[in-house]
Amino acid sequence: MDHAAEQARFIRAKWDLGLVGGVVLSTPVPEAAAIAFEEIDALTQQAPAEATAQGITGKAVTPFLLARIKALTGGRSLATNIALVKNNAGVGARLALALAHAGRGAGAA
């Protein structure tokens, strides 16, 4: 489902059926900010290995990984993450609007 209206209809149908649980929507990184799969795949294997080798554990792992991958990409991963957050906010806003419209169409307040 690539469009907010489709997603809203799906979610509304799920609710109407009384089904519990969440819905996960996957949104890609905008192409202009994407890093090639081969590059990021290698780095997302390298950075955790470095964390393990350095004895980094627990809540220190995520900040280490983000900083290390940022360093290895020359800052491009930070720009990619920012673009992804902005895109996710837009997707969420469009879905919220579509859900509001779908609710009105179904007779909800």
C-alpha positions as a Markdown table, in Angstrom:
| # | Residue | x | y | z |
|---|---|---|---|---|
| 1 | Met | 0.0 | 0.0 | 0.0 |
| 2 | Asp | 1.7 | 3.1 | -1.2 |
| 3 | His | -0.9 | 5.8 | -0.6 |
| 4 | Ala | -2.3 | 7.2 | 2.6 |
| 5 | Ala | -5.9 | 6.6 | 1.5 |
| 6 | Glu | -5.2 | 2.9 | 1.0 |
| 7 | Gln | -3.4 | 2.7 | 4.3 |
| 8 | Ala | -6.2 | 4.5 | 6.1 |
| 9 | Arg | -8.9 | 2.2 | 4.6 |
| 10 | Phe | -6.8 | -0.9 | 5.8 |
| 11 | Ile | -6.4 | 0.5 | 9.3 |
| 12 | Arg | -10.1 | 1.5 | 9.5 |
| 13 | Ala | -11.1 | -2.0 | 8.3 |
| 14 | Lys | -8.9 | -3.5 | 11.0 |
| 15 | Trp | -10.5 | -1.4 | 13.6 |
| 16 | Asp | -14.0 | -2.1 | 12.3 |
| 17 | Leu | -13.3 | -5.8 | 12.6 |
| 18 | Gly | -12.2 | -5.4 | 16.2 |
| 19 | Leu | -8.7 | -6.6 | 15.6 |
| 20 | Val | -6.1 | -5.6 | 18.2 |
| 21 | Gly | -2.5 | -4.8 | 17.7 |
| 22 | Gly | -0.5 | -2.3 | 15.6 |
| 23 | Val | 0.2 | -1.7 | 12.0 |
| 24 | Val | 3.7 | -1.3 | 10.7 |
| 25 | Leu | 4.3 | 0.9 | 7.7 |
| 26 | Ser | 7.7 | 0.8 | 6.0 |
| 27 | Thr | 8.9 | 4.0 | 4.3 |
| 28 | Pro | 12.1 | 4.1 | 2.3 |
| 29 | Val | 14.7 | 6.7 | 2.6 |
| 30 | Pro | 14.1 | 9.4 | -0.1 |
| 31 | Glu | 16.3 | 8.5 | -3.1 |
| 32 | Ala | 18.2 | 11.8 | -3.0 |
| 33 | Ala | 19.5 | 11.0 | 0.5 |
| 34 | Ala | 19.9 | 7.3 | 0.1 |
| 35 | Ile | 23.3 | 5.5 | 0.5 |
| 36 | Ala | 23.9 | 2.5 | -1.7 |
| 37 | Phe | 22.9 | -0.8 | -0.2 |
| 38 | Glu | 26.3 | -2.3 | -0.6 |
| 39 | Glu | 28.0 | 0.5 | 1.2 |
| 40 | Ile | 25.6 | 0.8 | 4.1 |
| 41 | Asp | 25.3 | -3.0 | 4.4 |
| 42 | Ala | 29.1 | -3.3 | 4.9 |
| 43 | Leu | 29.1 | -0.5 | 7.4 |
| 44 | Thr | 26.2 | -1.9 | 9.4 |
| 45 | Gln | 28.3 | -5.0 | 9.8 |
| 46 | Gln | 31.6 | -3.3 | 10.5 |
| 47 | Ala | 30.4 | -0.9 | 13.2 |
| 48 | Pro | 28.8 | -3.5 | 15.5 |
| 49 | Ala | 31.9 | -5.6 | 15.2 |
| 50 | Glu | 34.0 | -2.6 | 16.2 |
| 51 | Ala | 31.6 | -2.0 | 19.2 |
| 52 | Thr | 32.0 | -5.6 | 20.3 |
| 53 | Ala | 35.8 | -5.5 | 19.9 |
| 54 | Gln | 35.9 | -2.3 | 22.0 |
| 55 | Gly | 33.7 | -3.8 | 24.7 |
| 56 | Ile | 30.9 | -1.3 | 24.1 |
| 57 | Thr | 27.6 | -2.7 | 25.5 |
| 58 | Gly | 24.1 | -1.7 | 26.7 |
| 59 | Lys | 22.8 | 1.8 | 26.1 |
| 60 | Ala | 26.2 | 2.9 | 24.8 |
| 61 | Val | 25.9 | 0.8 | 21.7 |
| 62 | Thr | 23.4 | 2.9 | 19.7 |
| 63 | Pro | 25.3 | 6.3 | 20.1 |
| 64 | Phe | 28.5 | 4.5 | 19.2 |
| 65 | Leu | 27.0 | 3.0 | 16.1 |
| 66 | Leu | 25.4 | 6.2 | 14.9 |
| 67 | Ala | 28.7 | 8.1 | 15.5 |
| 68 | Arg | 30.9 | 5.5 | 13.9 |
| 69 | Ile | 28.7 | 5.1 | 10.8 |
| 70 | Lys | 28.5 | 8.9 | 10.5 |
| 71 | Ala | 32.3 | 9.0 | 10.6 |
| 72 | Leu | 32.7 | 6.2 | 8.1 |
| 73 | Thr | 30.3 | 7.9 | 5.7 |
| 74 | Gly | 31.7 | 11.3 | 6.1 |
| 75 | Gly | 28.5 | 12.6 | 7.6 |
| 76 | Arg | 26.2 | 11.3 | 4.8 |
| 77 | Ser | 24.4 | 8.9 | 7.2 |
| 78 | Leu | 23.4 | 11.8 | 9.4 |
| 79 | Ala | 21.9 | 13.5 | 6.4 |
| 80 | Thr | 20.2 | 10.3 | 5.4 |
| 81 | Asn | 18.7 | 9.8 | 8.9 |
| 82 | Ile | 17.4 | 13.4 | 8.9 |
| 83 | Ala | 15.8 | 13.0 | 5.5 |
| 84 | Leu | 14.2 | 9.7 | 6.7 |
| 85 | Val | 12.8 | 11.4 | 9.9 |
| 86 | Lys | 11.4 | 14.3 | 7.8 |
| 87 | Asn | 9.9 | 11.8 | 5.3 |
| 88 | Asn | 8.4 | 9.7 | 8.1 |
| 89 | Ala | 6.8 | 12.8 | 9.6 |
| 90 | Gly | 5.2 | 13.6 | 6.2 |
| 91 | Val | 4.0 | 10.0 | 5.8 |
| 92 | Gly | 2.5 | 10.1 | 9.3 |
| 93 | Ala | 0.8 | 13.4 | 8.7 |
| 94 | Arg | -0.7 | 12.3 | 5.4 |
| 95 | Leu | -1.9 | 9.1 | 7.1 |
| 96 | Ala | -3.5 | 11.0 | 10.0 |
| 97 | Leu | -5.3 | 13.2 | 7.5 |
| 98 | Ala | -6.5 | 10.2 | 5.5 |
| 99 | Leu | -7.7 | 8.5 | 8.7 |
| 100 | Ala | -9.6 | 11.6 | 9.7 |
| 101 | His | -11.3 | 11.7 | 6.3 |
| 102 | Ala | -12.0 | 8.0 | 6.3 |
| 103 | Gly | -13.6 | 8.4 | 9.8 |
| 104 | Arg | -15.9 | 11.1 | 8.5 |
| 105 | Gly | -16.8 | 8.9 | 5.5 |
| 106 | Ala | -17.7 | 6.0 | 7.8 |
| 107 | Gly | -20.0 | 8.2 | 9.9 |
| 108 | Ala | -17.6 | 8.7 | 12.8 |
| 109 | Ala | -17.2 | 12.1 | 14.5 |
